[in-house]
């Protein structure tokens, strides 16, 4: 289900769009730490979703399509 990865990438881009103007105006050490951690987490989210989108990793278990097979019981 590649569309979930695309939607998460778009959501991450949307959050970055609103956060980008606020990052340069950080003035205290706490703000720098917060924005650094936030950008690090954003990179992890983008990297993980790109890996799923490019099929470098398996998608999460919830998003994997299950192949339904008929179970035949032999007596």
C-alpha distances in whole Angstrom, upper triangle without the diagonal:
4,6,6,8,9,11,12,14,15,16,18,20,21,22,24,25,27,28,30,33,34,33,36,39,38,42,42,41,39,37,36,35,33,31,31,29,27,26,26,23,21,21,20,17,16,17,14,12,13,13,9,9,12,11,14,13,11,8,10,11,10,6,7,8,11,14,17,20,23,25,29,32,35,38
4,5,5,6,9,10,11,13,14,16,17,19,20,21,23,25,26,27,30,31,31,34,36,36,40,40,39,37,35,34,33,31,29,29,27,25,24,23,21,19,19,18,15,14,14,13,9,10,11,8,6,9,9,12,12,11,8,11,13,13,9,10,11,15,17,20,23,27,29,32,35,38,41
4,5,5,6,9,10,10,12,14,15,16,18,20,21,23,24,25,28,30,30,33,35,35,38,39,38,36,34,34,33,30,28,29,27,24,23,24,21,19,19,19,15,14,16,14,11,12,13,10,9,12,13,16,15,14,11,13,15,14,10,12,13,17,19,22,25,28,31,34,37,40,43
4,5,5,6,9,10,10,12,14,15,17,18,20,21,22,24,27,28,28,31,33,33,36,37,36,33,31,31,30,27,26,26,24,22,21,21,18,16,17,16,13,13,14,12,9,11,13,10,9,13,13,16,14,13,10,10,13,11,8,11,13,16,19,22,25,28,30,34,36,40,43
4,5,5,6,9,10,11,12,14,15,16,18,20,21,22,25,26,26,29,31,31,34,35,34,32,30,29,28,25,24,24,22,20,19,18,16,14,14,13,10,9,11,9,5,7,9,7,6,10,11,13,12,12,9,10,13,13,10,12,14,18,21,24,27,30,32,36,38,41,44
4,5,5,6,9,10,11,12,14,15,16,19,20,21,24,25,25,28,30,30,34,35,34,32,30,29,29,26,24,24,23,20,19,19,17,15,15,15,12,10,12,11,8,8,11,10,7,11,13,15,15,15,12,14,17,16,13,15,17,21,23,26,29,33,35,38,41,44,47
4,5,5,6,9,10,10,12,14,15,17,18,20,23,24,24,27,29,29,33,33,33,31,28,28,28,25,23,24,22,19,19,20,17,14,16,16,12,11,14,13,9,11,14,12,11,14,16,18,17,17,14,15,17,15,13,16,18,21,24,27,30,33,35,39,41,45,48
4,5,5,6,9,10,11,12,14,16,16,18,21,22,22,25,27,26,30,31,30,28,25,25,24,22,20,20,19,16,15,16,13,11,12,12,8,8,11,10,7,10,12,11,11,14,15,17,16,16,13,13,16,15,13,16,18,22,25,27,31,34,36,39,42,45,48
4,5,5,6,9,10,10,12,15,15,16,19,20,20,23,25,25,29,30,29,27,25,24,24,21,19,19,18,15,14,15,13,10,11,11,8,6,9,10,7,8,11,11,10,13,15,16,16,17,14,15,19,18,16,18,21,24,27,30,33,36,38,42,44,47,50
4,5,5,6,9,10,10,13,14,15,18,20,20,23,25,25,29,30,30,28,25,25,25,22,20,21,20,17,16,17,15,12,13,14,11,10,13,13,10,11,15,14,13,16,18,19,19,20,17,18,21,20,18,21,22,26,29,31,35,38,40,44,46,49,53
4,5,5,6,9,10,11,12,14,17,18,18,21,23,23,27,28,28,25,23,23,23,20,18,19,18,14,14,16,14,11,13,14,10,10,14,14,11,13,16,16,15,18,20,21,20,21,18,18,21,19,18,21,23,26,30,32,35,39,40,44,46,50,53
4,5,5,6,9,10,10,12,15,16,16,19,21,21,24,25,25,23,20,20,19,17,15,15,15,11,10,12,10,7,9,11,8,7,11,12,10,12,15,15,14,17,19,20,19,20,18,18,21,20,19,22,24,28,31,33,37,40,42,45,48,51,54
4,5,5,6,9,10,10,13,15,15,18,20,20,24,25,25,24,21,20,21,18,15,17,16,13,12,14,13,9,11,13,11,9,12,14,12,13,16,17,15,18,20,21,21,23,20,21,24,23,21,24,27,30,33,36,39,42,44,48,50,53,56
4,5,5,7,9,10,13,14,15,18,19,20,24,25,26,24,21,21,21,18,16,18,18,14,13,16,15,11,14,16,13,12,16,17,15,16,19,19,18,21,23,24,24,25,22,22,26,24,23,26,28,31,34,37,40,43,45,49,51,54,57
4,5,5,6,9,11,12,12,16,17,17,21,22,22,20,17,18,18,15,13,15,14,11,11,13,12,9,12,14,12,12,15,16,15,17,20,20,20,22,24,25,24,25,23,22,25,24,23,26,29,32,35,38,41,44,46,50,52,55,58
4,5,5,6,9,10,10,13,15,15,19,20,21,19,16,16,17,14,11,13,13,10,9,12,11,8,11,13,12,11,14,16,15,16,19,20,20,22,24,24,24,26,24,24,27,26,25,28,31,34,37,40,43,46,48,52,54,57,60
4,6,6,8,10,11,13,15,16,20,22,23,22,18,18,19,17,14,16,17,13,12,16,15,12,14,17,15,14,17,19,18,18,22,23,21,24,26,27,27,28,26,26,30,28,27,30,32,36,39,41,45,48,50,54,56,59,62
4,6,7,8,10,13,13,14,18,20,21,20,16,17,18,15,13,16,16,13,13,16,16,13,16,18,17,16,20,21,20,21,24,25,24,27,29,29,29,30,28,28,31,29,28,32,34,37,40,43,46,49,51,55,57,60,63
4,6,5,6,10,11,11,15,17,17,16,12,13,14,12,9,12,13,10,10,13,13,11,14,16,15,15,19,20,20,21,24,25,24,27,29,29,29,30,28,27,31,30,29,32,35,38,41,44,47,50,52,55,57,61,63
4,5,5,8,10,11,15,17,18,17,13,13,15,13,10,12,14,11,10,14,14,12,14,17,16,16,19,21,20,21,24,25,25,26,29,29,29,31,29,29,32,32,31,34,36,40,43,45,49,52,53,57,59,62,65
4,6,7,8,10,13,16,18,17,14,14,16,15,12,14,16,14,13,17,18,16,18,21,20,19,22,25,24,25,28,29,28,30,33,33,33,35,33,33,36,35,34,37,40,43,46,49,52,55,57,61,63,66,69
4,6,6,7,10,13,15,14,10,11,14,12,9,12,14,12,12,16,17,15,17,20,20,20,23,25,25,26,28,30,29,31,34,33,33,35,33,32,36,35,34,37,40,43,46,49,52,55,57,61,62,66,68
4,6,6,9,11,12,12,8,8,11,10,7,9,12,10,10,13,15,13,15,18,18,18,21,23,23,24,27,28,28,30,32,31,32,33,32,31,35,34,34,36,39,43,46,48,52,55,56,60,62,65,68
4,6,8,11,13,14,10,9,13,12,10,11,15,14,13,16,18,17,18,21,22,21,23,26,26,27,29,31,31,32,35,34,34,36,35,35,38,38,37,40,43,46,49,52,55,58,60,63,65,68,71
4,6,9,12,13,9,10,13,13,11,13,16,15,15,18,20,19,21,24,24,24,26,29,29,30,32,34,34,35,38,37,37,39,37,37,40,39,39,42,45,48,51,54,57,60,62,65,67,70,73
4,6,8,9,5,6,10,9,8,11,13,13,13,16,18,18,19,22,23,23,25,27,28,29,31,33,33,35,37,36,36,38,36,35,39,38,38,41,44,47,50,53,56,59,60,64,66,69,71
4,7,9,7,7,11,11,11,13,16,16,17,19,21,21,23,25,26,27,29,31,32,32,35,36,37,38,40,39,39,41,39,39,42,41,41,44,47,50,54,56,59,62,63,67,69,72,74
4,5,5,7,9,10,11,12,14,15,17,18,20,21,23,25,26,27,29,30,32,33,35,36,37,39,40,39,39,40,39,38,41,41,41,44,47,50,53,56,59,62,63,66,67,70,73
4,5,5,6,9,10,10,12,14,15,16,18,20,21,23,24,26,27,29,30,31,33,35,36,37,39,37,37,38,37,36,39,39,40,42,46,48,52,54,57,60,61,64,65,68,71
4,5,5,6,9,10,11,12,14,15,16,18,20,21,22,24,26,27,29,30,31,33,34,36,37,36,35,37,35,34,37,36,37,40,43,46,49,51,55,58,58,62,63,66,68
4,5,5,6,8,10,10,12,14,15,16,18,20,21,22,24,26,27,28,30,31,32,34,36,34,34,35,34,33,36,35,36,39,42,45,48,50,54,57,57,61,62,65,68
4,5,5,6,8,10,10,12,14,15,16,18,20,21,22,24,26,27,28,30,31,32,34,33,32,34,33,32,35,35,35,38,41,44,47,50,53,56,57,61,62,65,68
4,6,5,6,8,10,10,12,14,15,17,18,20,21,22,24,26,27,29,30,31,33,31,30,32,31,30,33,33,33,36,39,42,45,48,51,54,55,58,59,62,65
4,5,5,6,9,10,11,12,14,15,16,18,20,21,23,24,26,27,28,30,31,30,29,31,29,28,31,31,31,34,37,40,43,46,49,52,52,56,57,60,63
4,5,5,6,8,10,10,12,14,15,16,18,20,21,22,24,26,26,28,30,29,28,30,28,27,31,30,30,33,36,39,43,45,48,52,52,56,58,61,63
4,5,5,6,9,10,11,12,14,15,16,18,20,21,22,24,25,27,28,27,26,28,27,27,30,30,30,33,36,39,42,45,48,51,52,55,57,60,62
4,5,5,6,8,10,11,12,14,15,16,18,20,21,23,24,26,27,25,24,26,25,24,27,27,28,30,33,36,39,42,45,48,49,52,54,57,59
4,5,5,6,9,10,11,12,14,15,17,18,20,21,22,24,26,25,24,25,24,23,26,26,26,28,32,35,38,40,44,47,48,51,53,56,58
4,5,5,6,9,10,10,12,14,15,16,18,20,21,22,24,23,23,24,23,23,26,26,26,28,32,35,38,41,44,47,48,51,53,56,59
4,5,5,6,9,10,11,12,14,15,16,18,20,21,22,21,20,22,21,21,24,25,25,27,30,33,36,39,42,45,46,50,51,54,57
4,5,5,6,9,10,11,12,14,15,17,18,20,21,20,19,20,19,18,21,22,22,24,27,30,33,36,39,42,43,47,48,51,54
4,5,5,6,8,10,11,12,14,15,16,18,20,19,18,20,18,18,22,22,21,24,27,30,33,36,39,42,43,47,49,52,54
4,5,5,6,8,10,10,12,14,15,16,18,17,17,19,18,18,22,22,21,23,27,30,33,36,39,42,43,47,49,51,54
4,6,5,6,8,10,10,12,14,15,16,15,14,16,15,15,19,19,19,21,24,27,30,33,36,39,40,44,45,48,51
4,5,5,6,9,10,11,12,14,15,15,14,15,13,13,17,17,16,19,22,25,28,31,34,37,38,42,44,47,50
4,6,5,6,9,10,10,12,14,14,14,15,14,15,19,19,17,19,22,26,28,32,35,38,39,43,45,48,51
4,5,5,6,9,10,10,12,11,11,14,13,14,18,19,18,19,22,25,28,31,34,37,38,42,44,47,50
4,5,5,6,9,10,10,9,9,10,10,10,14,15,14,16,19,22,25,28,30,34,35,38,40,43,46
4,5,5,6,8,10,10,9,11,9,10,14,14,13,14,17,20,23,26,29,33,34,38,40,43,46
4,5,5,6,8,8,9,12,11,13,17,17,15,16,19,22,25,28,31,34,36,39,42,44,47
4,5,5,6,5,6,9,9,12,15,16,14,15,18,21,23,26,29,32,34,37,39,42,45
4,5,5,6,5,6,6,9,12,13,11,11,14,17,19,23,26,29,31,34,36,39,42
4,5,8,9,9,9,12,15,15,12,13,15,18,20,24,27,30,32,35,38,41,44
4,6,8,10,10,14,17,18,15,15,17,20,22,25,28,31,33,36,39,41,45
4,5,7,8,12,14,16,13,12,14,17,19,22,24,28,30,33,35,38,41
4,7,9,12,15,17,15,14,17,19,21,24,26,30,31,34,37,39,42
4,6,9,12,14,13,12,15,17,19,22,24,28,29,32,34,36,40
4,7,8,11,9,8,11,13,15,19,21,24,25,29,31,33,36
4,6,8,6,6,9,12,15,18,21,24,25,29,31,34,37
4,5,5,6,10,12,16,18,21,24,25,29,31,33,36
4,5,5,9,10,13,15,18,21,22,25,27,30,33
4,6,8,10,14,15,19,21,22,26,28,31,34
4,6,9,13,15,18,21,23,27,29,32,35
4,6,9,12,15,19,20,24,26,29,32
4,6,9,13,16,18,21,24,27,30
4,6,9,12,14,18,20,23,27
4,6,10,12,15,18,21,25
4,7,9,13,15,19,22
4,6,9,12,15,19
4,6,10,13,16
4,6,10,13
4,6,10
4,6
4
